[in-house]
Amino acid sequence: MKNHCSKCEGCLNKNQSNGYKLEWKLYIISILFFLIALFVQNNIIKIILNGIVIALSGYEVILGGIKSIFHLDFEENTLMTIAVIAAFWIGEFPEAVLVLLLFRLGEFLEETTIRKSQKNIEEIVGMKVNMANLVEGEEIKPTKVENIKIGDIILVKPGEKVPLDGKVITGASSVDTSAITGESKPVTIKEGEKIFSGSINLSGALKILVEKDLKHSMVSQILDLVQEATDNKGKKEKFITRFSKIYTPIILCLAIFFSIIASITGWLEVKEAIYRSLLFLVASCPCSLVISVPLAFFAGIGSISKKGMLIKGTKHIECLAKADTIAFDKTGTLTTGKMEVEEVKCSQGYTKEEVLSYMASLEILSNHPIGAAVISEAGKNVEIKLVEKYKEIAGYGLYGKINDKEVLFGNKKLLKKYKIEETDTLEDENIYLVVDKIILGSIRLKEEILESNKASMEQLEKIGIRKKIMLTGDNNKQAEKVSKEYNIDIVYSSLLPVQKQEIIRKIKEEKNKVIFIGDGINDAPVLAEADFGISMGAGTEIANITSDAILMNNQLSTIPKAICEARKTMRIVSFNIAFSIVAKAVVLLLGAFGLAPMWLAVLADTGVSAVTVANAIRIIRK
């Protein structure tokens, strides 16, 4: 595909819109000529008027159908062309024109529907930004986004879209993230926080340190997912596509065979045999299936994306709709991955402030998540002391000298290493402060729970998810704590990635349809193993690649909504298939005995198409 400038694309869209309007005008004029022809008695004038109708409203269908016949490509235009020409030939002018007019009306309705459903995709494509404000010293240079590198600093002014993923290093602002997360309320972004491309800066100017290039930024990933979603067809959609290619030539052969046999045997006159064959062709046209089924899936993907989840193809909607079991990773999924202090204990007459002062003085030099929790608990009023001979002992804790006192802050293993007495009676999950061989206090940590996700578990139960499972590499005590918060049914702890994968495989062997939600590198194999894998939008790139869907807003409340939308989509698809087949079968049966006029056959085609298309777009409208 050639690259167009935005002006050229605008002209192209305008030309397409003008062409669409012109076709509508020609169609309305055609109807007027058709109505006049109904009241004209002279056959020659009647033929001319009906010929004008066909030329104005159906020239594309006829030309396309004739080309298809020569190429032996038997699709809906082919059937309509044969029906119109044959009806005209046997003198059934009103029937010939009515077939064409109703068929074109169905095409207009379908095109209008598809235009509406494609609006979501156009909005997503509009998220992409071509230029960025590159900061170089005191200068600001407009630069193409593809030329911005990781580590560069860009300026995003109020009202502008964020071009690349990064971290805010200067400024604070209210940001509209609805295009990324589906969240309608603006969020506040300040220094040190991550910001995604595609977001809109609403107020203050922001300087952003670029952390991902254009190829790996959020907008590019979303656009790739949109393309992937249109390419990945589900079983039903693939079946309908294959079905139409086989079904149409078979129907054409049956119609010709019926006409010949009925004429030879004398069961019907030649004209009546041809007429019933035409009725058979028109009523059998599979366009209601070919159009409405893919459209319903497309609408389902669009509807779910508005709620904050991007699905990578229609085949995954089928899996999501059938899910009855859901498994979660813990850290980063059920919890934020951040630690917070649950309890501070003091001994030897020391106050909480004094104990936290020692702890914070050591932890301020560490990058470990425990340090952030301790410093947050200590607050600004606690004195930070000078630490000498500081060292971090991996898997144990911290060591340093403060005011010539030997200070330890770590787990039981650290205390044993330095031969502190009475360590056997201490609790495993606490972290201890020791000054000159004396235990002065301890803290107990807990993982930060996402309170907004608790209600989601109740919703999952209400919509029929039978089991909620946690799979984590963390110890059992931590896992049990989190599981109680979320009312998880089954907990598997201290797992390696391979063990997680084996558990998911075993659950599937028990005839369960499993959703798995995770965010880390170690979750990638499990995401691939599950019937439907969901990665958190803020998770690792490999998790996002191997998953079937990405939860852009990181809110578990999106999952029950997405399941409901997937189930609704599948109900609509099933109804459209059943309704199309039954309606056509009834008309064909009546037509075989001469009880169905041509207009009823047209309704079995175009009318059924209109009903099934309208049914499909109910998803978008909601």
LOTIBA-988343 format. One record per residue (C-alpha): x, y, z. Coordinates in steps of 0.001 Angstrom, whole numbers, plus 500000, padded with zeros to 6 digits. Example, Ala and Ser with C-alpha at 12.3 -4.5 7.8 and 13.67 -1.06 7.14 Angstrom:
<nodes>
512300495500507800
513670498940507140
</nodes>
This chain:
<nodes>
500000500000500000
501318503460499123
501892506036501788
499601509062501553
499917512377503240
497093513254505591
495725515682502971
495610512926500320
493868510570502773
491336513293503526
490672513748499804
490314509983499369
487784509729502206
485903512719500799
485765511125497321
484496507852498803
481827509726500749
480760511676497638
480599508439495622
478410506862498324
476018509836498219
475865509739494400
474941506038494442
472115506790496864
470790509548494561
470914507247491531
469123504572493544
466274506932494476
465940508041490827
465846504353489828
462924503726492180
461000506599490585
461547505117487093
460467501688488392
457238503072489831
456479504843486530
457159501600484607
454571499750486719
451784501962485336
452970502081481714
451074499805479321
453356500042476270
455857497152476354
458637499010474540
458461501981476922
458253499531479859
461438497775478666
463229501106478229
462229502368481689
463224499100483388
466469499125481400
467190502628482749
466560501348486293
469053498517485790
471596500891484233
471310503452487043
471195501225490112
472580497877489063
475301498409486492
478040497504489012
476231494302490028
475625493250486409
479167494033485224
480648492320488286
478405489303487773
479300488940484081
483031489117484896
482525486496487626
480768484168485177
483711484344482750
486124483712485619
483938480863486956
483755482710490277
480233481996491473
479385484455494242
476312486541495131
476748489036492244
476825486083489840
473534484714491150
471849488126491023
473085488796487460
471806485444486186
468457485992487951
468010489529486531
469006488648482945
466882485476482892
463821487229484374
464190490018481811
464498487441479037
461230485667479982
459414489016480221
459171489279484008
460353492917484009
459037493990487429
460467490850489030
463875491386487408
464098494997488520
462716494303492001
465394491654492587
468054494204491698
466567497091493707
466140495036496873
469606493556496483
471114497054496161
469111498228499183
470631495374501176
474100496399500007
473502499998501108
472358498854504546
475383496599504882
477781499343503786
476238501772506277
476641499223509054
480247498441508157
481057502167508050
479752502494511608
481695499469512838
484902500700511180
484656504007513018
486270502387516088
489257501298513990
489604504776512483
489659506219516003
492442503795516948
494472504664513839
493978508341514707
495876507722517951
499140507606516033
501239510789516016
503699511591513217
505752514359514853
507237514901518326
508883517858520099
512471516711520682
514253518523523526
517946519210522860
519382521438525558
517430524677525432
516068523982521942
512872522190520960
512974520604517499
509922519134515710
511107515629514749
509518512629513010
508485510079515618
510350507254513883
513589509211514372
513163509520518161
515409507107520084
515172505497523518
516706507918526042
515649511066524155
513538513684525924
510348514965524297
507973517774525239
504210517184525106
502207520404525249
498613520738526521
496167519396523944
498745517184522220
498821513402521969
501691511535523569
503756510122520647
505862507489522478
505879505525525732
508051506930528479
508433508314531980
507517511860533023
510642513668534269
509219517201534506
505684518485535006
502280517169536030
499059517034534077
495601515578533670
495712512968530904
492949511367528838
493840507658528537
490448506496527206
491881505450523825
494317503106525593
492515501858528687
488817502491527959
488668504571531163
486571507687530511
487813509725533480
491107511645533034
493974510514535274
496641512634536936
500209511970535803
503191513402537669
506974513139537772
508343509601537894
505178507994536483
504909506130533194
502809507486530342
501617505661527206
501536506835523606
498036507602522349
497085509384525583
496060513051525316
497713515674527542
494871517877528789
496557520549530937
500221521028531942
503305520625529744
505202517360530241
508801516433529557
509028512711528921
512040510404528877
511409508022525950
511563504371527059
510275502644523912
510793503397520238
507912503705517765
507843500005516882
507403498921520499
505233501777521801
501662501195522919
499991502735519845
502015500578517434
501181497469519474
497473498334519357
497554498902515594
499347495557515151
496684493901517300
493908495444515194
495492493994512045
495953490636513792
492333490685514940
491063491122511378
493290488279510133
492535485716512862
489175484235511981
487246481884514238
485994478416513337
482476479607512495
483722482526510429
486145480306508484
483373477748507946
481029480389506518
483737481608504110
484473478070502870
480760477215502842
479852480107500522
482529479176497960
481222475597497707
477545476317498292
477044478935495531
478136476833492498
476155473861493851
473016476013494079
473565477288490516
473926473739489180
470813472590491056
468781475499489649
469825474686486077
469227470964486652
465763471667488114
464815473862485140
465899471265482569
464299468274484319
461017470122484991
460786471159481314
461743467761479820
459363465772482021
456508468156481282
455971468853484980
456272472590484265
456177474800481205
459586476164480155
458812479696481335
457534478505484739
460491476148485159
462924479014484503
460960481275486854
461108478773489712
464807478194489084
465378481955489343
463405482022492570
465574479175493813
468752481117492916
467667484334494592
466345482711497762
469454480535498132
471983483377497982
474217483029501102
474970486752501533
473101486982504860
475576484473506309
478651485766504508
478054489333505706
476351489119509106
478607486512510749
481944488312510199
480232491613511013
478975490264514353
482491489104515277
483963492427514161
481385494296516230
482134492053519223
485865492854519061
485048496583518826
482644496468521753
485115494582523982
487925496991523049
485798499904524274
485701498229527674
489503498102527864
490481494715526395
492068494156522991
491389490700521513
493699489361518808
491086487776516554
487569486398516265
488729482837517000
489542483994520537
486016485365521080
484681481819520755
487114480589523443
486312483491525777
482569482870525471
482943479201526513
485178479860529567
484032478400532903
487312478517534889
489658481435535521
493226481293536859
495268484257538084
498910484959538620
499309486865541926
501942489589541706
501052492329539245
497641490795538573
495781490437541864
498290492728543584
500143495807542355
503560494238542931
504265496928545511
504829496183549206
503392498071552157
504110497807555897
501348495933557687
502782496059561226
505762497599563089
506885495978566374
509318497637568827
511277496243571805
513971497301574331
512036500505575015
512534501951571525
509763503963569843
508317503289566406
510032506440565037
513454505337566331
513093501845564873
511927503203561501
514820505688561499
517367502837561542
515413500840558952
514919503780556572
518575504848556848
519641501482555415
516788501007552945
517161504447551372
520378503113549834
518603500051548368
516522499607545187
514564496663546628
510717496998546799
510948496521550584
512887499799550748
510067501757549116
507576500314551634
509800501144554659
510534504706553470
506838505289552773
505942504077556283
508699506195557875
507457509400556219
509299512715556020
509634513356559747
511871510355560525
515596511132560771
517801509541558103
521168508655559671
524572508436558028
525435504834557108
528986503549556769
530275500234555383
526886499608553763
526374496334551946
523441494443550536
523463490667551040
521266489074548346
518527486878549793
519319487953553352
519049491731553894
521184494818554632
524236495589556775
525763498920557800
527318500925560618
525427503864562114
527140505944564827
529696503108565167
526890500642565879
526577497465563817
523093497470562235
521352494568560500
517982494671558754
516786491448557155
515221488010557508
515945485128559901
518708483853557623
520580487155558037
520302486918561819
521611483348561790
524469484379559532
525569486961562125
524898484531564993
522102486469566692
520598484471569572
517036483166569764
516482483268565981
514683479896566014
511724481416567882
511258484252565375
508547484335562716
509657483548559162
507665486295557446
508937489228559538
511967491427558766
514089492245561806
516166495220562946
519269494318564984
521615496904566557
524788495623568191
523430492046568376
520152493166570034
516784492885568260
515117496315568496
512073495649566366
510585494129563249
508137494832560454
505643492663558655
504930493444555013
501933492762552834
501375493163549152
499258496086548015
495805494807547095
493816496357544280
490571497113546127
488790497920542866
489282494299541749
487461492648544683
483976493255543282
485095491662540003
485306488241541680
481637488406542646
480749489377539088
482660486377537726
480604484058539940
477359485711538829
478096485130535152
478822481431535683
482578481113536235
482696477968538388
486301478034539652
488696480829540569
492304479640540892
495569481309541907
498914480137540515
501939481811542116
505615481293542708
505316483013546106
505181481161549420
501958479699550746
501413482249553544
501522485218551173
499354483384548659
496735482504551273
496561486118552458
495806487380548968
493397484538548203
491274485403551270
491067489011550128
489714487902546749
487772484806547825
489818482525545525
488634478895545463
491946477039544926
495526478211545598
498711476701544162
501872478303545616
505681478020545290
505308477092541614
507844477175538825
506606478323535364
506611474719534106
504448473656537076
501949476434536339
501717475201532768
501185471591533903
498346472647536230
496573474543533416
496992471522531136
495490469227533802
492515471573534316
491875471552530554
492005467739530492
489097467780532961
486974469390530185
487212472896531627
487648475975529427
490346478036531147
491193481736531143
494613482623532568
495666486163533509
499306487095534063
501871489786533428
505421488472533807
507986486786531588
507423483553533528
503699483713532659
504277483495528886
504130479646528660
500967479543530781
499285482273528711
499976480206525602
498720476970527253
495363478384528448
492259478339526239
492233482127526547
495306483991527834
495031487585529055
498098489707529742
498022492902531766
498656495986529610
501439497128531935
503064493676531855
506103492422529979
506293492500526187
506661488714525862
503502488194527954
501623490566525633
502926488714522568
501918485209523723
498505486174525110
495202486097523204
494125489458524619
495620492431526443
493897494085529391
494723497702528602
493299499282531771
494735496625534161
491286496393535791
489897492910536419
486389494428536277
486822494421532482
486954490606532360
483332489768533325
482156492501530935
484282491046528135
482990487510528802
479392488766528640
480082490580525360
481755487479523897
478774485314524873
476370487843523408
478378487896520186
478242484105519913
474468484105520591
473973486627517798
476180484619515418
474274481394516203
470899483122515759
471950484661512432
473069481283511084
469912479486512241
467542482251511119
469155482482507664
468984478737507059
465384478332508309
464043481385506411
465658480265503147
464535476655503613
460881477718504076
460897479925500965
462655477240498891
460076474661499956
457196476982499045
458911477922495784
459324474296494748
455508473945494772
454909477312493122
453566478931496290
456235481664496641
456415484762494413
459760486306493413
459448489141495917
459334486573498730
462542485015497402
464137488452497412
463027488902501025
464582485536501854
467834486995500559
467930490757501108
465326490843503864
467078488134505860
470385489923505252
468939493172506614
467583491415509718
470828489553510458
472971492655509844
470727494737512123
471004491992514730
474821492039514444
475116495794514955
473137495611518196
476515494921519801
477932498219518510
474838500222519414
474948499015522999
</nodes>
